[in-house]
Amino acid sequence: MKLLVSVVDAGEARAAAAAGADIVDVKNPAEGSLGAPAPAIIEGVRAAVPPELPVSAAIGDMPDLPGTAALAALGASRSGATFVKVGLWGVAAEREAVALLRAVRDGVTGAPGAVVVAAAYADARRVAPQPLAPGLLPAVARAAGVGVCLLDTAIKDGRGLLEWLAPDALAALVAEAHAGGLEVALAGALRAEDLPVLRNTGTDIAGVRSAACRDGGRSGPLDPARVRALVAACAATPPRASRGDR
């Protein structure tokens, strides 16, 4: 399981890369769960980390505006993002979600290697009007022809992913996505102790921000020691079930 660490600037990106993060993610927490950073921030992060280290960037908790989403995706990919994350905030129906994702996919067509990440919210029922139900995420991502599913939380009040979806539900979603040829990332106020649970779901990527910060809050400064501990937790081999647990 890879570790994605969200950063807010080039300085944090260098620290995350040096501490072993597998993916450096750029977002603007002031603008929401998947708040979009300025293009210059993405460019600065891309320049600050090794060329082989993937950079991802959020383009926002997106309303149902496919043209706006496509233009934002183009800007993120041209600024250096390999993974372009779009939050399916303003769409609830599958058809709308697929149309939005296809627009984003088409927006990055000219950027070699760019991958679109379709993001839904585990706590969607707390948002009014409700965004796409999380259980529909693999189906809409597959229908839109994008590469990665991300399940995050919409409201950042300390209640994490595992408070909204049980491990078996997450494992079922991961299995469905993998069956459709998709990679999966899971995020949402994850703590170090949550990582073994996520490993057992089979997810490909765990995304963190608050757990990597010095004070445990997403607005605090990045702590390289915390990042190193999270990297180690992701790389650890999951414990085998004992004969009595089977």
N, C-alpha and C positions, 0 to 999 in steps of 0.2 A: 504494500500500500504506500503510495507516494504522499508526501506532505506538501500542500499548497499553503503558503503564508501570504496573507494580505498585508500590503504596505501602503504608505501614503506618499512616499517621496523616494528620491534616489539614495539618500543616506540609509533609510531603513532597508531598501532593496539590497544594498551592499552588505549590510549586517545579516540579513536573512540568507543571502547566497553564501556568505562565509561560514554561516552556522550549519549549512547543509540542506537548506530547503530544496525540494525537487522542482517546484514551480513558484515563481514570484508573481503575485497577483496585485494589480493596482486598482484601488477603488477610492472613493471619496465618501467616508462614513457620514459626513455632514449632509449628504444628499440621499440617504436611505440605505437599505440593506445592500443594494447593488448600485450605490451611487457612482456616477460617472466622473472620472478625473479629467482634467484638462489634457489636450493632446501633448502639450509640452512636458507634463509630468510623465506620461507614458514614454515619450522619447527619452527623457532623462533616466528613467528606470532601465530602459532597454540598453542605454549606453553604459550604465553603471554595473551591469552584471555580465558574466561570461557569455559569449555568443551562443554556446550550446545550451544555456539554461533557458527554458521556455518562460515567456512573460505572458500573463493573461491580464485582461482588462475588462471591467464592467462598463456597460453603456447605459445603465440605468434600470430602474423599476419601470419598465416601458409601458406607456398607454397603448391603445390600439391604433397606432399610427405607423403602418409598415414603411412608408417612405422616410419618415423621421428615423426609424430604427435602422434602415438600410444605410442612410447617410452617416449616422453615428458609428455604425459598424465599419464602414469604409474608413472613417477617420481614425478609429482605434487600430485597425489593421495597418494602415499606412504609417501610423506612429510607432509601430514596432510590436504590436500584440500578436502573438501566435494564437492564443485562445481569446475569443471575443464572446463575453457572457451577456446574455440579454434576459432580464427578468420578465416573466410572463405575468405582469401585474394587471394590465388593463384588458385582458382577454379571459373569458371563462369557458367559452365553447371550443371544442376541438378544432372546428373549421377555422375559426378566427386565429387560434394559436398557430396552426399550421401555416396560414397565410403570412402571419407576422414573421415566423421563423424562416420561411422561404425567402422573404424579402431580405432578411439579414444575411442569409446564405448567399443570395445573389449579390449583395452589397460587397462581400469580401472575395468574390470570384477572381478579381484581378490581383489579389495578394497571395503569392505562392505559399502554400503550407498553412494558411489561416484555417482555424477550426472554430465553428460556431458551437457555443455551449448554451443549451436551452435550460433556463433556471425556473423552477417552480418553488412554491413555499409550503413547507410542512404545516404551518399554522394559518393556511389560507382562510380558514373559517373566521379568523379574527379580523379580517380586512373587509371593509364594505366599500363598494360591492366586491363580492368574493372573486379572487383571481381563479385561474385554472386549478382544478382539484389535483393534488399531488399524484394521485394514482394514475392520472391520464398522461403524465409526463413521458414515459417511454414510448407510448403510442404516437403522440404528436411529434416527438423528436424523430422517430423513425419515418413517419409519413413526410416530414419536411426535408429529410435527407441531411440532417446535421449530425455531428460526430459524438457529442458528449451531452449527458444529462447532469444537471446539478440540482440537488434538493437542499434548500437553505431555509432560514426562517425570515419572515417579513418584519416582525416587530422585535427590536433588539432591547429586551427588558430583562435579560438574564435567563430566560426560560429557553432551554436548548432543544435541539432537534429531537433528542430521545424523550422529551416530555410530550411530544406531539405524535410520534410514530414509534411503535414498539420495534425491537430488533427483528422480530420475525417478519413484520410488515416491510421493513427496510430491505431485508434479505430477499423477499419476494420481488420487490421493485427492482433491485439490482439484477436478479436472475432474469427478469423479463427484459430489461434493457440489454443485458449481455446476449440474450437469445436473438435480439434484433440487431446485433453488431455494434452496439453503443458502449462507450465507456461511461462510468458513473463517478460523480464526485458528491460527497456528502459534507454539509457544513451547517453552522448554526449554533453559536455559543458552545462549541465543543470544548471539553476539558481533557486534560491528559488522561484521566481515568476512563474517558469514553472511548479512547482509541482502540483498546482491545475488543470492545463490543463492535466497533465499526469494522475492524479487520475480519471478524467472524461473519459479517454480512457479505463479504466478498467484494466490497467496493474497491475501486481502483485508486481513488484519491480522497484524502481527508483535508478539508479546508479550515484554517483557523485564523483568527485575528486576536480576540481577547486573550486566549490562552498563551499567546506568544508575547503579550505585552507585560511590562514590568509590574503594573498594579492589577493585572487581571481584567482590565477594562479596555474596550476597543479603542478608546481615545488616548490611552497612555502610550509612552514610548516603547518601541520594540526592545525586547530583552534577548540578546543572543543566547544566553544560557538556557532560557526557556525553549527557544527554538531547537537547540541541540538536544534537549531532553525529549521534545516532541518527535524529532527525526528518529531518535533511538526507539521510541515507542512504536512508531510506524513500521520500522524495520524488523522489530522483534517477531519471532515465530510464534503464532498463536498456540496456546497450550492445547495438547490433545485431550479429548475427553477420555476419562478413565473408563475401564470396563463397566464399572458400576453406574456411570452416567449414561450409558448407551441404552 
